[in-house]
Amino acid sequence: MRRPLHLLVIAAVTSAAGPTAESMPRILDATPEYCHSLAGRLATLPAARLEPSRSLGEQGVKLCGEGHLRIGVAKLRRALRAAQEPRSSASAPDPPSGTRGVTR
């Protein structure tokens, strides 16, 4: 009688989500639905109209439409990352003249 209970406890402990389960990467299948989901998320971002997000998004949608789902998903993910990055280069002022190339 102890053996089935012992196996049940082991199964419960090993199947429980622990800290290592969170660090495992998520693997998502490249499907047309996932492409549409990524394109929809990209469309809601204001920076999606700016380069390079716009062209990457267009390429991703086109590739997904042509059946090249994995590369289309990759392009759409890159477009999302580019649209979410802060535009620090446009808002940062240039350093005063004569200070370029100076390292400390």
JOGIKA-V297811 format. One record per residue. N is the residue number from 0. RES is the residue in one small letter. PSI is psi in degrees with one decimal (none if undefined). Layout:
[[N | RES | PSI] [N | RES | PSI]]
//
This chain:
[[0 | m | -30.1] [1 | r | -30.9] [2 | r | -49.5] [3 | p | -38.6] [4 | l | -40.3] [5 | h | -44.8] [6 | l | -37.1] [7 | l | -41.5] [8 | v | -43.1] [9 | i | -43.0] [10 | a | -40.3] [11 | a | -40.4] [12 | v | -42.4] [13 | t | -23.4] [14 | s | -11.9] [15 | a | 141.9] [16 | a | 121.6] [17 | g | -172.5] [18 | p | -28.5] [19 | t | -25.4] [20 | a | -32.0] [21 | e | -30.0] [22 | s | -6.1] [23 | m | 136.6] [24 | p | 146.1] [25 | r | 135.1] [26 | i | 121.0] [27 | l | 137.0] [28 | d | 144.0] [29 | a | 105.7] [30 | t | 159.1] [31 | p | -33.9] [32 | e | -39.7] [33 | y | -38.7] [34 | c | -45.8] [35 | h | -37.3] [36 | s | -45.6] [37 | l | -41.9] [38 | a | -38.1] [39 | g | -42.1] [40 | r | -39.7] [41 | l | -39.9] [42 | a | -24.4] [43 | t | -11.6] [44 | l | 133.5] [45 | p | -35.3] [46 | a | 0.3] [47 | a | -18.5] [48 | r | -10.1] [49 | l | 157.9] [50 | e | 147.6] [51 | p | -0.4] [52 | s | -42.4] [53 | r | -52.0] [54 | s | -37.4] [55 | l | -41.2] [56 | g | -42.9] [57 | e | -43.7] [58 | q | -42.1] [59 | g | -44.9] [60 | v | -41.5] [61 | k | -45.5] [62 | l | -41.4] [63 | c | -41.2] [64 | g | -28.8] [65 | e | -0.3] [66 | g | 0.9] [67 | h | 71.9] [68 | l | -43.2] [69 | r | -45.8] [70 | i | -31.4] [71 | g | -42.2] [72 | v | -41.4] [73 | a | -43.4] [74 | k | -41.8] [75 | l | -37.3] [76 | r | -41.1] [77 | r | -39.1] [78 | a | -41.4] [79 | l | -45.0] [80 | r | -42.1] [81 | a | -36.1] [82 | a | -22.9] [83 | q | -14.6] [84 | e | 141.7] [85 | p | 143.3] [86 | r | 69.3] [87 | s | -30.7] [88 | s | -31.7] [89 | a | -30.0] [90 | s | -16.9] [91 | a | 129.4] [92 | p | 154.7] [93 | d | 146.9] [94 | p | 155.3] [95 | p | 151.3] [96 | s | 145.3] [97 | g | -7.1] [98 | t | -3.0] [99 | r | 140.7] [100 | g | 0.1] [101 | v | 125.0] [102 | t | 149.6] [103 | r | none]]
//
